Amino acid sequence: MALGVGTVTDALATRPILFVSDGRVRATIVTRILAGTARDAVNTPTTTLRGGMVLGQITASKKLAQYNAGAADGSQNPVGILLDDVRVIDDSGNNEDQTVRILVSGDVRASQLLIQGAAFVGHTNEAAARTALKAVGRCFIFDDELPA
């Protein structure tokens, strides 16, 4: 499922990670599998990942996980941003992969994004994540980079 410019619903416009530009919310959303082992290090519980988390893709499994600049499994390369909060364990406490919606491009509020559960703005890996999210094939526009 991919939604393009001008086709997003009104409900999507209320997401705090997105901002309205020229009267529209610009976002491309796809569904992917999030690994049950993904964690939100700053949230309680860590097994509930919050919308706005920057995600990478584990090369071997093709599943998404929290972006980790120090990793060597593929998750060191940001591929998108988690749109909704998601719980990655089942009722028995076992890791459980989840189908999630992620932004692969769009107009985003940097102040609403997370890296490994911590605030995106000011994070040690912020510059690297911004660069990767704006790379060829992705079109993320950050609200704090727009001219005044």
C-alpha positions in Angstrom: 0.0 0.0 0.0 1.4 3.4 -1.0 -0.3 6.7 -0.6 1.1 9.6 -2.6 0.8 13.4 -2.6 -2.8 14.5 -2.3 -4.2 11.1 -1.5 -3.7 11.0 2.2 -6.7 11.0 4.5 -7.7 13.7 6.9 -6.8 11.4 9.8 -3.2 11.2 8.5 -3.0 15.0 8.6 -3.4 14.9 12.4 -0.3 12.7 12.9 2.1 14.8 15.0 5.1 13.6 12.9 3.7 15.1 9.7 3.2 18.7 8.8 1.0 20.4 6.3 2.8 22.2 3.4 0.9 24.1 0.7 -2.4 22.9 2.2 -1.5 19.2 1.8 0.2 16.5 3.8 2.9 14.8 1.6 3.6 11.3 2.6 4.4 7.9 1.0 3.4 5.1 3.3 4.1 1.4 2.8 3.6 -1.7 5.0 6.5 -3.8 6.1 7.4 -6.4 8.8 8.9 -5.1 12.0 11.1 -7.6 13.9 9.7 -8.7 17.2 13.2 -8.1 18.6 13.0 -4.3 17.8 13.1 -2.1 20.9 12.4 1.5 22.0 15.2 1.9 24.5 13.7 5.0 26.2 10.1 3.9 26.4 8.4 1.9 29.1 7.9 -0.8 28.2 10.7 -1.0 25.6 8.6 -3.5 23.6 6.2 -0.7 22.6 7.8 1.3 19.8 6.5 4.8 19.3 5.4 6.4 16.1 8.2 8.6 14.8 11.0 6.1 15.4 13.6 6.0 12.6 13.9 2.4 11.3 16.6 0.4 9.5 16.2 -2.9 7.7 18.1 -6.0 8.8 19.8 -7.4 5.7 19.5 -11.1 6.5 15.8 -11.2 7.4 14.6 -8.1 5.5 12.7 -7.1 8.7 12.7 -3.6 10.1 14.3 -2.7 13.5 15.2 0.4 15.3 17.9 2.4 13.4 21.3 1.9 15.0 24.2 3.8 13.5 26.7 1.4 15.2 25.2 -1.8 13.9 26.5 -3.9 11.1 23.4 -5.9 10.3 21.7 -3.4 7.9 19.8 -1.5 10.6 22.6 1.2 10.5 20.9 2.4 7.3 17.7 4.3 7.9 14.9 3.3 5.5 11.8 5.0 7.0 9.9 6.2 10.0 7.4 4.2 12.0 4.0 5.9 11.6 2.1 4.3 14.5 2.9 3.0 18.0 3.2 -0.8 17.9 3.7 -3.5 20.5 6.2 -6.2 19.5 5.4 -8.9 22.0 2.4 -11.2 22.3 0.2 -11.7 25.4 2.7 -14.3 26.8 5.6 -11.9 26.5 7.2 -13.5 23.5 8.7 -11.5 20.7 6.2 -11.1 17.8 6.9 -9.7 14.4 4.3 -7.0 13.4 3.1 -5.6 10.1 3.5 -1.9 10.4 3.0 1.3 8.3 6.1 3.3 7.7 6.8 6.6 6.0 9.3 6.2 3.2 9.0 9.9 2.2 7.2 12.9 3.4 7.1 16.2 5.2 8.1 15.5 8.8 8.4 17.4 12.1 12.0 16.7 13.2 11.0 17.4 16.9 8.6 14.4 16.7 11.1 11.8 15.5 13.1 9.3 17.6 16.4 7.5 17.2 16.5 4.4 19.4 13.8 5.9 21.5 15.6 9.2 22.2 14.9 12.6 20.7 16.0 12.9 17.0 17.0 16.5 17.3 20.3 16.8 19.1 21.0 13.0 18.9 24.6 12.1 18.1 23.4 10.3 14.9 20.9 13.0 13.8 23.1 14.3 10.9 23.7 10.8 9.5 20.0 9.9 9.8 18.9 13.1 8.1 21.4 12.6 5.2 20.2 9.0 4.7 16.5 9.9 4.9 17.0 12.6 2.2 19.1 10.3 0.0 18.2 9.3 -3.6 15.0 7.4 -3.6 13.7 9.0 -0.5 12.2 12.4 -0.2 12.0 13.5 3.4 11.6 17.2 4.1 12.2 18.3 7.7 10.2 21.2 9.0 13.2 22.7 10.8 15.2 23.0 7.5 12.6 25.1 5.7 13.4 28.8 5.1 11.6 31.0 7.6 
